[in-house]
């Protein structure tokens, strides 16, 4: 028997025929190469829903996911245009529970109104309602076009490299913006919506 965490090998480095007590490959299954570490646990069998989703994903056409995402985007655009958030009362449903209970703007407050102004080409008004949304929107659109183009047509557009550090910086900026927009003095009060 070999040390825990490695697959046993037979004479002359042949593929293993059994595994140690930790678990891993069933007896008779070969590791990718001699000395390959044995997994620390057996992967559970997928449940019925997971198996169905995996079968559906394997059989679905490549264009289905981008079209479904485009349908969600179209729904958001339609909702925003139909309900015109710039003309609704502050307590109209659906409303921000944080704003209703504390009077403070939450990190997303003004996002729907900013989207409405972007759809109507008024970028200064959109930035006044949620400047980070206006900043992030071109990047989000490019990410969608690059992904959908690759999925549907095989395009090879340059991919934006979004690292965990980039996400952390953006979330930190969003947090700072959320605090600054609630300060009651100039110039921060201009972002209170």
C-alpha positions, 0 to 999 in steps of 0.5 A: 500500500502506498502513502495516503493521497497517492494511487498504488502502482503495480510492477514497472509503473503500470496503471493501478488496479485498486485504491487505498482506503481514502477512496477514489477510483473504483478497483480496476479503473486506471488513474491518469498516470502512475502516482496520480493523487487519489481524490479525497472523496467519491463524487456523489451520483447526480440527482435526477434534476441534475441529470436532466439539466446535463442532458438538456444542456448537451442536446440544446443548440448553441444559440439557445443561451444567448437568445435566452439572455437576450430575452431577459435583456429585452424584458428589462428594457420593456419593463423600464420603458413601459413603467417609466420609473422617472414619473412614479411616486417615491413609494410606488411598488416595487420600491426599495425597502431600505429607502422606505424604512431609513430614507437612505439610498441603497447601492442600487437606488436610481439604477432603473431610472438611470437605465431609462435615461440611457435608453432615451440618450440622456447620459448626464441625467443617467449618471446623476441617478447612478454613475456606476451603472452608466460606467459599467453598462458598456463593459456589460454590453461588450461582454454579452456581445463577445460571449453571444458572438462566440456561442452563436457565430464562432466570433473571436472577439478579444475577451475582457479579463475580469479577475477577482481583483477587478471585481473587488475593486469595482465592489469597493468603489460601489460601496464607497459610492453608496456611502458618499451618495447618502452624505447630506452636503455638497457635492455628494448631495447631487447623487442622492435620488 
